[in-house]
Amino acid sequence: MDQPGDGASFNPASKLDGVSPRQTKQIESQSRPSAALIHETIRAEGEQELERLWWAIVLSGLAAGLSMGLSLVVQGEFHALISDDATRRLVAPLGYTVGFLVVVLGRQQLFTENTLTPILPLLHHRDLATLRSVLKLWGLVLVSNIAGTWAVGSVLAHTSIFEPRIVDAFVDLSRRTVEGTFVTTLVRAVFAGWLIALMAWLLPAAKGTRAHIIVVMTYVVALGEFAHIIAGSVECAFLVQSDRASLAQYALDFFMPTLLGNILGGTTLVALLNYGQVAAEINDHRE
């Protein structure tokens, strides 16, 4: 496998004449990673994910589904405790970012990140074996993520660990998952898939600001009320298990359009477009 992140291949100082070794090092330390270097870094992560044992993927995906419950819990707390509507609209989405912080910084398997990471190896190899590996990874992560969200939804629906006004906030936040039409939810999901895949694209260059990138991108998802298949599944599963929505609504109004939109947003708008901008450069370095 080609070695991603080869500094000689993507060294900006190599484009300059008469640069001393000391100046070369200074330029390297100050330069941003090139798009090609980011691509190869993410592709290397994708190759590693495709080689992981199935049970490790399932356990990591289950942990991610459980962790995403924190997004509803913290956002619901903010939603219930802030009385001013405008302030609540701006502040409550910060709670939504908590689950993503835990999942991404904890290196847990989240389905929407996987609309980018393993797709880059697929675009590189372009063979059936890699396609089968990607589909297997997607299936394992999605099923385990959803199982985790239903477990959290069950706890929220069938226990009294939160006071009634917090539960009412959970209901208010969750109803949006089943209120839109198929097309509306699909478009909202495209935006969410695009933003989360963009987050994954930005993280390799973030260095010490990874948490800031996660907070900003997922805050926008919550502020725009965009549809995310895993975070939204916590909310919709809570509605179903508290008898405020039906399984048919979960499947038809939420799950199908959201899953399709997240995949379209992540693979088409990020993976394919970002691959397109660096494909020629990467191929040149490999020749």
C-alpha positions as CSV (number, residue, x, y, z in Angstrom):
1,M,0.0,0.0,0.0
2,D,1.3,3.5,-0.8
3,Q,2.5,5.4,2.2
4,P,0.2,8.4,2.9
5,G,1.6,11.5,4.2
6,D,5.0,11.2,2.5
7,G,6.6,14.6,3.3
8,A,8.8,14.5,0.3
9,S,5.8,14.0,-2.0
10,F,3.8,16.9,-0.7
11,N,6.5,19.3,0.5
12,P,5.7,22.9,-0.5
13,A,9.3,23.9,-0.1
14,S,10.2,21.6,-3.0
15,K,8.6,24.1,-5.3
16,L,11.1,26.9,-4.4
17,D,14.6,27.4,-5.6
18,G,17.6,28.3,-3.4
19,V,16.0,27.3,-0.1
20,S,18.3,26.1,2.6
21,P,17.6,23.0,4.6
22,R,16.9,25.2,7.7
23,Q,14.4,27.3,5.7
24,T,12.8,24.1,4.3
25,K,12.1,22.9,7.8
26,Q,10.7,26.3,8.8
27,I,8.4,26.3,5.7
28,E,7.2,22.8,6.5
29,S,6.4,23.7,10.1
30,Q,4.3,26.8,9.0
31,S,2.6,25.3,5.9
32,R,-0.9,23.9,6.0
33,P,-1.3,20.3,4.9
34,S,-2.1,20.0,1.2
35,A,-5.4,18.6,0.1
36,A,-3.6,15.6,-1.3
37,L,-1.9,15.0,2.1
38,I,-5.3,15.2,3.9
39,H,-6.8,12.8,1.4
40,E,-4.0,10.3,1.9
41,T,-4.2,10.6,5.7
42,I,-7.9,9.9,5.6
43,R,-7.4,7.1,3.1
44,A,-4.9,5.4,5.4
45,E,-7.5,5.6,8.3
46,G,-10.0,4.0,5.9
47,E,-7.7,1.2,5.0
48,Q,-7.2,0.5,8.7
49,E,-11.0,0.5,9.4
50,L,-11.6,-1.9,6.5
51,E,-9.1,-4.4,8.1
52,R,-10.6,-4.3,11.6
53,L,-12.2,-7.4,13.1
54,W,-16.0,-7.5,12.8
55,W,-16.6,-7.8,16.6
56,A,-14.3,-4.8,17.3
57,I,-16.3,-2.7,14.8
58,V,-19.6,-3.8,16.4
59,L,-18.5,-3.0,19.9
60,S,-17.1,0.4,18.8
61,G,-20.4,1.1,16.9
62,L,-22.5,0.2,19.9
63,A,-20.4,2.5,22.1
64,A,-21.0,5.3,19.5
65,G,-24.7,4.8,19.5
66,L,-24.8,4.9,23.3
67,S,-22.6,8.0,23.4
68,M,-24.8,9.9,20.9
69,G,-27.5,9.8,23.5
70,L,-25.6,12.5,25.3
71,S,-26.5,14.9,22.4
72,L,-30.2,14.6,23.3
73,V,-29.7,14.6,27.0
74,V,-27.5,17.8,27.2
75,Q,-29.5,19.6,24.5
76,G,-32.7,18.7,26.3
77,E,-31.3,20.1,29.6
78,F,-30.4,23.4,27.9
79,H,-33.7,23.5,26.1
80,A,-35.7,23.1,29.4
81,L,-33.6,25.4,31.6
82,I,-33.4,28.4,29.2
83,S,-36.6,30.4,29.2
84,D,-35.9,33.0,26.5
85,D,-36.7,31.6,23.0
86,A,-33.9,33.4,21.1
87,T,-31.2,32.5,23.7
88,R,-32.5,28.9,23.8
89,R,-32.3,28.6,20.0
90,L,-28.7,29.7,20.0
91,V,-27.4,28.0,23.1
92,A,-29.2,24.6,23.2
93,P,-27.5,23.3,20.1
94,L,-24.2,23.4,22.0
95,G,-25.6,20.4,23.9
96,Y,-25.9,18.5,20.7
97,T,-22.2,18.7,20.1
98,V,-21.4,16.7,23.3
99,G,-22.2,13.3,21.8
100,F,-20.1,14.0,18.8
101,L,-17.2,15.1,20.9
102,V,-17.2,11.8,22.8
103,V,-17.6,9.7,19.7
104,V,-15.0,11.4,17.5
105,L,-12.3,12.1,20.1
106,G,-12.9,8.6,21.5
107,R,-12.4,7.1,18.1
108,Q,-15.8,5.3,18.2
109,Q,-17.4,4.1,15.0
110,L,-20.0,6.6,13.7
111,F,-21.9,5.8,10.5
112,T,-21.8,9.3,9.0
113,E,-18.0,9.5,9.3
114,N,-17.9,6.2,7.4
115,T,-19.5,7.9,4.4
116,L,-16.1,9.4,3.8
117,T,-13.3,7.4,5.4
118,P,-13.7,4.0,3.7
119,I,-14.9,5.6,0.5
120,L,-11.5,6.9,-0.3
121,P,-9.9,3.5,-0.3
122,L,-12.8,2.4,-2.6
123,L,-12.1,5.2,-5.0
124,H,-8.4,4.3,-5.0
125,H,-8.7,0.5,-5.5
126,R,-12.0,0.5,-7.5
127,D,-12.6,-3.3,-7.1
128,L,-15.3,-5.5,-5.9
129,A,-13.3,-6.8,-2.9
130,T,-13.0,-3.2,-1.5
131,L,-16.7,-2.5,-2.3
132,R,-17.7,-5.6,-0.3
133,S,-15.5,-4.5,2.6
134,V,-17.1,-1.0,2.6
135,L,-20.6,-2.4,2.5
136,K,-19.8,-4.8,5.3
137,L,-18.3,-2.0,7.4
138,W,-21.4,0.2,6.7
139,G,-23.8,-2.6,7.7
140,L,-21.9,-3.4,10.9
141,V,-21.6,0.2,12.0
142,L,-25.1,1.2,11.1
143,V,-26.7,-1.8,12.9
144,S,-24.6,-1.4,16.0
145,N,-25.1,2.4,16.1
146,I,-28.9,2.0,15.8
147,A,-28.9,-0.7,18.5
148,G,-27.1,1.8,20.9
149,T,-29.6,4.6,20.1
150,W,-32.6,2.3,20.9
151,A,-31.0,1.3,24.2
152,V,-30.6,5.0,25.1
153,G,-34.1,5.8,23.9
154,S,-35.5,2.9,26.1
155,V,-33.8,4.3,29.2
156,L,-35.1,7.8,28.5
157,A,-38.6,6.6,27.8
158,H,-39.0,4.0,30.6
159,T,-37.2,5.5,33.6
160,S,-37.8,8.6,35.7
161,I,-34.2,9.8,36.0
162,F,-35.1,13.2,34.5
163,E,-37.7,15.5,35.8
164,P,-40.9,16.1,33.8
165,R,-39.8,19.4,32.2
166,I,-36.6,17.8,30.9
167,V,-38.6,14.9,29.4
168,D,-41.0,17.5,27.8
169,A,-37.9,19.1,26.3
170,F,-36.8,15.7,24.9
171,V,-40.3,15.4,23.3
172,D,-40.1,18.9,21.8
173,L,-36.7,18.3,20.3
174,S,-37.5,14.8,19.0
175,R,-40.8,15.6,17.3
176,R,-38.9,17.2,14.4
177,T,-37.6,13.8,13.3
178,V,-41.0,12.7,12.1
179,E,-42.7,16.0,11.3
180,G,-41.2,16.7,7.9
181,T,-42.1,15.2,4.5
182,F,-39.9,12.6,2.9
183,V,-38.3,15.2,0.6
184,T,-37.8,17.8,3.4
185,T,-36.1,15.2,5.7
186,L,-34.0,14.0,2.8
187,V,-32.7,17.4,2.0
188,R,-32.0,18.1,5.7
189,A,-30.1,14.8,5.8
190,V,-28.0,15.7,2.8
191,F,-26.8,18.9,4.7
192,A,-26.1,16.8,7.8
193,G,-24.1,14.2,5.9
194,W,-22.2,16.9,4.1
195,L,-21.3,18.7,7.3
196,I,-20.2,15.6,9.2
197,A,-18.1,14.3,6.3
198,L,-16.6,17.8,6.0
199,M,-15.7,17.6,9.7
200,A,-13.9,14.3,9.1
201,W,-12.1,15.9,6.2
202,L,-11.0,18.9,8.3
203,L,-9.8,16.9,11.4
204,P,-6.4,15.7,10.0
205,A,-5.3,19.4,9.5
206,A,-6.8,20.6,12.8
207,K,-3.8,19.6,15.0
208,G,-4.6,21.0,18.5
209,T,-8.1,22.4,17.5
210,R,-9.9,19.1,16.8
211,A,-12.5,19.7,19.5
212,H,-13.2,23.2,18.1
213,I,-13.8,21.7,14.6
214,I,-16.2,19.1,16.0
215,V,-18.1,21.7,18.0
216,V,-18.5,24.2,15.2
217,M,-19.6,21.7,12.5
218,T,-22.0,19.7,14.7
219,Y,-23.4,23.0,16.2
220,V,-24.3,24.0,12.7
221,V,-26.1,20.6,12.2
222,A,-28.2,21.2,15.3
223,L,-28.8,24.9,14.6
224,G,-30.1,24.2,11.2
225,E,-32.1,21.2,12.5
226,F,-30.5,19.0,9.9
227,A,-31.3,15.3,10.0
228,H,-28.6,12.9,11.3
229,I,-29.2,9.2,11.2
230,I,-27.7,8.4,14.6
231,A,-28.4,11.4,16.7
232,G,-31.9,11.5,15.2
233,S,-32.4,7.8,15.9
234,V,-31.9,8.5,19.7
235,E,-34.7,11.1,19.4
236,C,-37.0,9.0,17.2
237,A,-36.5,5.8,19.2
238,F,-37.4,7.8,22.4
239,L,-40.7,8.9,20.7
240,V,-41.5,5.3,19.6
241,Q,-40.8,3.8,23.0
242,S,-42.8,6.5,24.8
243,D,-45.7,5.9,22.5
244,R,-45.5,9.3,20.9
245,A,-44.6,7.9,17.4
246,S,-45.0,4.6,15.6
247,L,-42.5,2.1,14.2
248,A,-43.8,3.0,10.7
249,Q,-43.0,6.7,11.4
250,Y,-39.6,5.7,12.5
251,A,-38.9,3.7,9.4
252,L,-40.7,5.8,6.7
253,D,-40.6,9.3,8.0
254,F,-37.2,9.3,9.7
255,F,-34.9,6.4,8.9
256,M,-35.2,5.9,5.1
257,P,-34.9,9.6,4.0
258,T,-32.3,10.4,6.7
259,L,-30.1,7.4,5.8
260,L,-30.3,8.1,2.1
261,G,-29.6,11.9,2.6
262,N,-26.7,11.3,4.9
263,I,-25.1,8.9,2.4
264,L,-25.6,11.3,-0.5
265,G,-24.2,14.2,1.5
266,G,-21.2,12.4,2.7
267,T,-20.2,10.4,-0.3
268,T,-21.2,12.7,-3.2
269,L,-20.5,16.2,-1.8
270,V,-17.4,15.4,0.1
271,A,-15.8,12.1,-0.8
272,L,-16.2,12.3,-4.6
273,L,-15.7,16.1,-4.9
274,N,-12.6,16.2,-2.6
275,Y,-11.2,13.1,-4.3
276,G,-11.7,14.8,-7.7
277,Q,-9.7,17.8,-6.7
278,V,-6.6,15.8,-5.7
279,A,-6.8,12.7,-7.9
280,A,-4.5,14.0,-10.6
281,E,-1.9,15.2,-8.1
282,I,-1.9,11.9,-6.2
283,N,-1.7,9.9,-9.4
284,D,1.3,12.0,-10.6
285,H,3.2,11.3,-7.3
286,R,2.6,7.6,-7.7
287,E,4.0,7.4,-11.2
